[in-house]
Amino acid sequence: MSFEVPDNVRVALLAILAVLALASILVAAMVRARPERDYTELGLRVRTWWSIILVFCAAVAFDRTVSVWVLGFVSFLAFKEFLSLIPTRRADHRVLFWAYLAIPIQYYWVATAWYGMFIIFIPVYAFLFLAMRMVLIGETQGFLRAAGTLHWGLMTTVFGLSHMAYLTALPAAGNPNGGGDALLLYLVLLTEVNDIAQYISGKAFGRHKVIPKVSPKKTVEGLAGGVLTTTALAWALAPWLTPLTAPESIAAGLIIGLFGFAGDVTVSAVKRDIGVKDSGSMLPGHGGVLDRLDSLTYTAPLFLHFVRYLHY
């Protein structure tokens, strides 16, 4: 196991840690200056961001095998959280073993850089096998709902998120500016900035609801602010972290901005359907793992295939 990070990725991570350190200092100063006000949630959010960034550092700091399995464990947590939200039939409990087994198998294809199996294992083989296994149990009541729920969970939390890990499997020669680690940092940073920018823009300027029945707080102004901020940052960071040209980086920013929003509201629709506000409580101040990864379920696959088509 080796510890090696491209110089530009190291600088970017140090800059992010410096921003978090400044945020921690500002929160402490605000608490001291205005002790009568409740800054509990803000403090929890900042502390949770420390945990998230440290896990991400672990995902890129060591050799690729370690990175892949760290991200695989994140997929496991997301899938487990998804299943804790969605009611499953008693008869399907034995099938869940095979669904969980799909996670290490999927990430094994990533670790070995076998793109052909990586891209079809869950959409084809797991899809067919799990349905067949459910049929063999002999319970038909609720079969379609149970099969669809299980496969949708695997597609989003495992297949979709595993595209983050596959960025590290792309040949380093395709990106002279830091290889797959830099591409992974670029994707995650832009996706999270998009979420934050949409939230801040919506709070400051939001007037017109986008889809109030799904996510009442999402506004057109917030969406526009997030997309513009993400696109500008994508263009600015592209020469440092990616092989993308200026027009390609603008396209990447638009993809991440628009489809990050799509991933967010899609998971919101799931939560609204089952009547919960957050997917869990693992990340204080943020909710659950899915609440933090929802945008990446869309942006990770789209960004990987965008970059792969253009430069690999």
N, C-alpha and C positions, 0 to 999 in steps of 0.2 A: 504494500500500500504506500503510495507516494503522495507528497504534498506539493502540488505545483499549480500555480494560478498565473495566467497571462498577466503581464504588467498592467495593461489597460483595465482588465477586470478587477485586479487588486485595487487600483486607484479608485475605480467606480464604487467598489464595496466600502472602501475607507470613507469616501465622500458620503455615502448613505449612512454609515455608522456615525459620522460627524453630525449629520442633520438630526439623527435620532438623539444623540447626546445633547444637542442644542435644545431639542424639543423637551427633553427631560428636565433640563435646567429651567426652561421657561415655565413649565408646569409647576415645578417646585417654587419658583419665584411668585407665580400667581397665587398659589396656595398660601404663601407667607404674607403676601400683600393684601389678599382679600379672604381671610380665614372664614368669614361668614358665608361665603359662596361654596357650592358643592361642585368640586372638580373631580369627583370620584371616577366618573365614567371616562373623562379625558385622560386621567392618570392610568386607568386600566388599559385604555386603547394604546397609549404609548408603551407601556410595559409589554403588552402583547406583541406590538410591532418588534420589540427587541427579540422576543422569542422567534417570531417568524423570520426575521433577518438572519438570526444565528443558525436556524435550520437551513436556510438557503445557502449561507456561507459553507455549511457542512456539505451541502449538495454539490458545490462547485470546487471546494478547496482540495479534495482528495482525488485519487484517480477515478476514471470514469465508472468503474464497477461499483465503487462506493456511492458515487453520485446517483447511479441508476437505482440502487436499492434504497437509498434515502427517499427518493421520489416515489418508489414503489410503496414504501411504508405510508407515505402521505396519501396515496391512492387507497390503500387499505383502510385508513382512518376515515376517508371520505365515503367509501362504500359502506363501511360499518355504520356510519352515522346515517346514511341514506336508508339503510334497512331498519334502523331504529325508529325512523319516522313513518315508514310505509308498513301498514299491517300485512303480514304474510300468513298464508294458510298453514295450519298445523302439519298438514300432509307434506308441505314443501320443506320442512326443516332439514330433511336429509339431502335435499337438492342444494341447499345453501353451502354445504361442504364443497361441492363441485364449483359453485360460483366463486367462492373464496379462493379455490385452487387456481382459478383462471388468472388471478392477480400475479403470483410469482411466475407463472408460465408466460404471461404477456410481457413482463419485464425481463424475462430470460431472453426473449427474442430481441428486446432492445439491447441488452448487454452484449449479445452476440452480433448485433447490427444486421440481423436477418430481416431486411425490410419486407420481403414477400410474405413471411409468416406474421410479422408485426401488424401488417395492414389488413390481414384477413382473419386472423385467429378468432377474435371476439365477434366481429360482424358475421362470420360464416360458421366456423366450427363450434364456438361456444353457443351461438344462437341455436344451431340445430341440435347439439348434444343436450343442452339443458331442457329444451322442450321435449325431447324424446324421453329424458329421465323423468320428467314430470308426468308424462303419459304412462310410463311403466308403473307409477304409483297407483294409477287407476281411479284417481279422483277428478271428475270433470267439472264439478261445481266451482265456478270462479277461475277456471283454467286460463282463459284468455287474459283476464286482468292480472293474474299472478305471473304468467309468462312475460307479458308486456312490461310489467313493473320491474321484474328481475333483469330483463335484458336492457331496459332503458337505464337502470342504475349502473350496470356494467359499462354500457356505452359512454356514459358521461363521466363517471368517477374513475374508471379504469382506462378504457380505450382512449377517451378524449384527453385525459390528463397525462397519459403515457407519452403523448406527443412532445411534452416538455422534455422528458428524458431522452427521447430519440434525437432531439437537437444535439445532444452531446455525442451521439453516434455518427453524426455527419462527418465526412472526411475533413480533417483540419485544414487541408490545402484549399478547400473551398472558401474559407474565410481567413485571410491572412491577419485579420484584426482580432485575434483571440480565439478562433475556432468555435466549437460548439458551446463552450462555457459562456463566451461573449454573447452568442445568439440567445442562450437561455436567459441571461441577465437582461438583455434588451427586451425580450418578450415579457418577462415577469415585471420588470420596472415600468414599462409602458402600460401594461394592463392595470397595475395597481395605481399608477398616477391617473389613469383614465377614471377609475372608480372615485378617487379622491377629488379630482377636478370636477366631475359631474356632481358630486355631493356639494362641494363649495359653491359652484356656479348656480346650482338649483336653490341653495339656501339664500344666496345673495340676489339672484335675479329671477328666480322661478315664478312664472305666472300661469303658463299654459300646460296642463297635464298631457302626458303622452298617452298612457294607457291606465287611466285611474282605477279600473276594475282589477287590474293585476298588481300595480304598484303605485298607490296614490301619491307618493312623494316625488315620483319621477316627472320631470318637466322637460319641455322642449328646450328651454334655455339651459338647463343643466346638461342635457345631452349635447347641445351645440358647444357649450363651454368645454366639456370633456373631450369631444372629438377634436376641436381646434387645438387645445393644449397638447393632446396626445400626438397629433400630427406634427405640430411644431417641434416637440421633443424628439419624435422619431426622425425627423429630418436632421436635427442638430446632433444626435448621437450616432447616426448611421455611419459616418466616416470613422468613428472610433471603435465601434463594436461589431460592425457588419460589413459584408461585401456589397451592400445595396447602393445603387446610384441615387442621386437626389430624387428623380421622379419615382423610383421604386420605393424609396423610404417614405415618401408622402403617401403612396398607395398603402404601404404597410401600416402607417399611422391611422389612415382612414379605416382599414380593415379591423385593426385592434380597437379603435374607438367605437365604431358602430357595432361590431359583433361582441365586444366586451359588454356593451349595454344589453345585447340580445341574450347573452348567457346569464346575466344578472336577473333579467325579468323572467326568463324561462324557469329558473330555480325558484323565483318568487311565486310564479304560478303554481308550482308544485306545493310550496309551503302554504299558499292560500287555499289550495284545494283540500289539504288535510288539516287546516285550521291552526297553524303554528306561526309565530312571528320569526323565530330564529331556528336554524336547523339543529342547534345544540348549544352547549355552554362551555365547550372546551377552551375557547379563546375569549377570556374576559374582556368585555367592552365591544367585542365584535360579534359574538354569538358562537356558531359552530364552525367546523372546518369548511363545510360547504358554503357558508356565508362568505368566506374569504376566497374560495376557489371558484365560485360560480362563473365569474367572467372568463376564467382560464379554460373552462370546459368547452368554450367556443373558440377563443383566440388561439389556444395552443395548436389544435389541428390545422386551422386555417393558416396560421403563420408558418408552421413547418412546411406545408405543401407549397405555399407561396415562395418561400426561400429555396426550397429543394427544386422546384420547377425552373427558377431563374438562374441558379448558380451551382447545381449539382447534377 
